[in-house]
Amino acid sequence: MNKLTTIRPFTPQDAQAVAALLQQQDKRLHEQDGRLRPPRSTDAIQTFIAEKVTADALVAPDERGGIRALAIPGVWEIAEDEEMRGFFLPRNGTVGLALPHPDNPEATAVTHALLKAVETWWRQQAVDGTLITWPAADDWLAGLLTERGYVADSAAAHRPLQPLPPLPETTVAAIRPAQPADEEALVALHLEEIRFHEAYTPYSRVVPAIEPAFRQRLARVWQGKPVGEPDTPLLLVAERDGQVIGFTENWLSTMAGSWFADGRYAYLNSVGVAEEARGQGIGRLLVAHTLHALARYEIVGFYLYYVLTNPLSSHFWPKMGFRPLLVTYKTKEQSHV
C-alpha cells in the first residue's frame, strides 16, 4: 500500500493531530485573505472536532502519527417542496476539507487520494451531484478539481461596509421601498432572474416551491415585520413611468463558525432588472441605494452569491465592489459520482 495516499476513517486518537492540521490551515488561509475568519482558538477547534468530525470522516495519515488531510463528507437532502430545490439537486454531496499546505510536495497526491475516497463515499450514498466550497484566494485547488471533473460554478462575494458607492443624481428611475401593490411585478422579476441563470449553472431552475416561498416573505413585509426577523427582507424597487422595472431582496444574516469572520452581514439575496430596462444604469442605481439602506443596520459587511459564468453578474458585481471570498465547485453532470 502506498503510505503517501493511504486514506482511512477518522478515529478519536486522531483528534490532536487533526486539531493541529486545522489550526495550520486557519492561519494560512487568514493570512491569504483577511476577510476570512481569524484562526480559531484551541477550544473552538476541539468543539468543532467533537461536533462535526463524524464517523464518516476520512483522514490521510503520515508516517509520524500526524494527519496530512481531513475530509468530512455529507449529504444535503432537499425536499421537493423546499425553495432551495430550485438551486440545488435533491441529494447533494457535500464535504468539509482540511488540506496539506500547497507548497508541500505531497499535497497534490494526498488531495487526489482524499477526494477519490470522498467520491466513493458519495457514490455509496447515491447523491445526485456534488458541491465543494473553498476560499477563492487559495486557488491551487482549482486546477486539481478541474482534473477531477468539477467546474467553478458560483462565488460567495464579499464587500466591505465602507466606502459606500455614491448615490448618482439621475432620473433614469426612482428608488423606493416596495409596497403591496408591487407584489405581482416583484414575483415576475424574481422568477425572471432565476430563469436567466438556468443557462449558466447546471443546478438552478424554476421549481413550484420558489413562488410561494417568495410570496410568504413578501407577506411578512406587508404585515410590517421588522427587517432582521427570520424571513423578513428589506425590499427596494426601481420604478419608471409608474412601472416596477427592478428590485432587490435583502436579508440580515449573522455569521458564526463559517468561513466568514463572525458578525452580522447584509445578504443581497435577489437582484433583478427587467430585460427591456437592462444596460441603462438602473441596476447600479438600485444596488447603490440598497447598500446605503442596509448600512443603516449594525452590520460588518455585505455578501451575495453570483454565477461565475453568467455574463451579466460576473461583470456587474465586481464593479460594485464585491470580490469572491469563496468559490463553489460542482460536478458537470449529475452522473459524475
Secondary structure, 3 states (H helix, E strand, C coil): CCHHHCCEECCHHHHHHHHHHHHHHHHHHHHHCCCECCCCCHHHHHHHHHHHCCCCCEEEECCCCCEEEEEEEEEEECCCCCHHHHCCCCEEEEEEEECCCCCCCCHHHHHHHHHHHHHHHHHHCCCCEEEEEEECCCCHHHHHHHHCCEEEEEEEEEEECCCCCCCCCCCCCEEEECCHHHHHHHHHHHHHHHHHHCCCCCCCCCCCCHHHHHHHHHHHHHCCCCCCCCCCCEEEEEEECCEEEEEEEEEEEEECCCCECCEEEEEEEEEEECHHHCCCCHHHHHHHHHHHHHCCCCCCEEEEEEECCCCCHHHHHHHCCCEEEEEEEEECCCCCC
